[in-house]
Amino acid sequence: MLELATGSGLALAAGLNAWIPLLGLGLLSRYTDLVTLPPAWAWLENGWVLVILAVLLSLEMVADKIPVVDSINDVVQTVVRPTAGGIAFGAGATSETTTVTDPATFVESGQWVPVVLGIVLALVAHATKAGARVVANTTTAGTAAPVVSAAEDVGSVGLSVAAVLLPVLVVPVLIALVVAAVLVWRGVRRRRQGRGAAWAEST
């Protein structure tokens, strides 16, 4: 089901950067024929909304590349990114795109379903990103923050584009996310266990 793949790709993109998929959807709908947003989500293509999203994106991109500030930003984004993921999934999965021509059938069971799916996917992607960022900052004393953040931004753009133009590519990304989430979770557990053992030895 291409609607599911499109929504999933946009939600995962929001888990990496909340504003890229929303800004992308709005711009594509306003200035191209690649995306036609349904009435419920047409506000995304409003000029003022696009300006606000662009400003928020600029602030996010700067904050996410500064060591320490990026960790604080991740805490704040724990609420923002899942919310953006819900919006991105809901808007993307119910829009007509070059690959999705009958999105209405996907949401016959309820308008809330895509939004909830987007929130969950974005939260998983965000948690995996935040966990990996902690490990990267710890092992490199924060010097990896700009590079990792830039890679995440590129990934968010790539996922957003793929979700609209070639949603089938989102499937392997979903699989990779599951694998990455498991690896990050194991790494965080090992670090906590190591700290616990060190604390026990010192006392």
Disulfide bonds with the S-S distance in Angstrom:
none
